[in-house]
Amino acid sequence: MKQHFLEITIHLGAAWAAGSLIGLERSFHGRPAGFRTHALVCLASALLMVVTAYQWDWLGSTVPMETVRTDPTRIAQGIMTGIGFLGAGVIFKDGLTVRGLTTAASIWITSAIGILYGVGFFFPATLAALATLGTLAVFRRIEGWIPSHTFGQLVLRFAKDKVLTETDVRDLITKQGFSIANMSYRLDREAGFFEYRMMIRTGNKSAIEKLADELRNRLDLLEFRISPSGD
């Protein structure tokens, strides 16, 4: 195996470096799976593929080649299956917001990059690493420039003797630049309140803050809650 020490070092070192760079971007934005996680994922994937790429170094010359049937793609499939469990662990739901999807995707692509480095496909692996870094860092800015709709859940709670009509509630919301997707109602006689619950949508990213200011100044409201949805 001595003749392959330099090659193996280059394979593992390149995978470790690529995973570390991707992980740095995740750590910079405070994601749960960051620098160390991505570095280890990429390194582990490359390590397992190195085992396959240099299998005759550890099987030894005493084993007849015709008696051994190996399929390197099965190792890659096993790696990607295992990474699926790790990726699922960083996805969590917070109210209407699902977080961690991008981090899970970055773990998945980092594993794929590690596989490529492990088998020595340096050119596509490097391109993939650069594309991943560009997607995570540059696309974040592009995404902020693209016009998009913001969704959220709005809850308005009134005293049962000071309830606004549904028409007045709809007028209040639409004047702030929102449209209402659906609306539900709740009456609690024991607690003494009536509640509107609705999904709202706007194309103005600052509209939620303005709506909150408007609702904060209303004396007929007992309570309100705005829960934006997003990744």
N, C-alpha and C positions, 0 to 999 in steps of 0.2 A: 504493500500500500504506500510505501515511501515515495514512489514515483508520482503519486497523485496528491501529495500533501499540498503543494502550491495551488493546484487546480481547486481542490476542495476548500482551501482557505479563501481563495478568490470568490468562489460561489457563495460560501456562507457569509463572507464579509460584505459582499454586495447586497445580499438579502437583508442582512442586519442593518446596513446603512439606509436602504430604501424604506424598510419598516420604521426605522427611527425617525426619518424625515416626515413620513406621513403621520406618525404618532405625535410629533411635535406640533403639527397644525391642530390636531384634536385637543392636545393638552392646552394649547394657547387659548382655545375657545371653551375651556372648562368642561370638556366631555368626560364621562366616566371611564371610558377606555381610551387612554392617551398614549404617551410616549413609550412607556415600558411594555404595555400590552401589545401595541402594534409591532414593536421591535421583536418581541418574543414570538408572536404569531408568524411573522415573515421568516424568522430564523428557524423555527420549528418545521415549517413547511419545506424550506430548502433542505434542512437536515434529513428529513424523511425521503426526499427525492434523491439526495446524494447517496443514501443507502441503496436505492434502486439503480442509480446510474453506475455505481461502482460495486455492484453486487458480487462480481467474481473476486474482488479483493478480500471479501470476508467469507465467501463460500469456499475459497481455496481451490487450488489446482487438482486436488485429489477427487473432487466431485466431477464426474463426467458431465460435460456440457449438455449432451443429448438427454440426460435424465432430468434436467431442470427446465421447467416451463414457467417463465415469469411474465407478468403483464404490468408494466410501469403505470399504465393508466388507472389500474385498480388502486394503487397507492394514492394517486391524485384524487380519485373519487372518494376514498376514505377520508382524506384530509378535508375536503370540502364539506363532507357530511358532518364531521366533527366540528368544523367552524360554524356550522349552522346553529349548533347548541350555544356556542359562545356568543354569536350575534344575537340570538334570541334573548340572552340574558341582559343585554344593554337596552332593550326596547321596553318602555313602560308607558302606561296610560295615566295622565294626570288630568282628571276631569274630561273635557272634550279634546284635549291635546294629546297626541301620541308623540313621544320623544324617543330619540335614540335610533331612528331609522337610518339617518346618514352615517352615524357611527357604526352601526351594524354592517352597512354596505361597505364602509371603508375597511372594516376587519375582513370582510369577504374578499375584496379585491387585493388586500395586502397578502392574504394567504395565497391567492392565485399568482401574485408577483413572486412570492417566495418559491412556489413550485417551479416557475420559469427559471429563476436564478439557480435553483437546485440542479436542474438538468442541463444548465449551461446555455439557455436561450437568452443571452445578455441583451441583445438588441430589442426584442419585443418587451422584455422585462423592464428595461430602462425607459422605453417609450410609455409603458403602462404606468410606471412610477411617476413620471413627469405629468402624464395626463391626470393621474389621481390627485397629485398636488395641485395642479391647475384647477381641477374641478372643485376641490375643497376650498381653495383660497380665492381664486379669481371668480368662479361662478357665484360665490356668495355676494360679491358686489354687483354682478350682472343681475342676479335675482332681485336685488333691492331696487334696481332701475326699472324692471319690467312691471307694467301696470297689472295689478292682480286684485282679486276680491279678498276681503277679510271677513271671516265668519266668527260668530260668537254666540254664546247663550246669555240671554238677558232675563233676569228675575226682578220683578217689581212687586213689592209687598205694601199694601195699603191697610189702614184701619178699616174695619168692615162698614163703618158709617161714613167714610170719606173716599170711597172707591171711585176712580175715574172710569168713565165708560170706555168700552173697547175702541170706539171711534176716536175719542180723545187721546187714548194711548197710542193708537196708530199714527195720528197726526203728530204727536210729540216725537215719535221715533223717526218718521219720514222727514220731518223738518231738519233733523240732524244729519240727513244724507244716508239713511238706512232704508233697506227694504226688509219686510218681515216674511220669513219662509213659512213659519207655522206658529200657532199660539195654543197654549193650554191654560187651564184655570184651576185654582184650588181655593176652597173656602174652609177655614178652620174656625168654627164658632167658639170653641173653648178658648183658643188663644186670641180670638178677636181680630183676625186679619183675613184679607182676600189677596190672592197672589196671581199675577200673570207671569207665565213662563213662555219664552219664545226664542226662536233662532233668528238672528239678524245678520244682514250682509251689507257691506259697503265697499266702494272702490277707493275710498279716501282713508289712508292709513292713520291720519290724525283724528278721524271722526270719533273713535272710541273715547279718546281723552276729552273731547268737547262734549260728548254725550254724558260722560261721568260728571263733568262740571255742571251741566244743566240739571241732572238728577240730584246732585248734592245740594242744590239750592232750593229744592222743592220741599215745602214744609208738610205737604200732605202725604209724603212717602215715609213709611216706617223704616223701610230697608230696600236696598237694591244691590244686585250683584251682576257684574259683567265678566264672563269667562271666555276670553278669546280662544279660538282653536287654531292649531297649527303644529308644525314639526318642531 
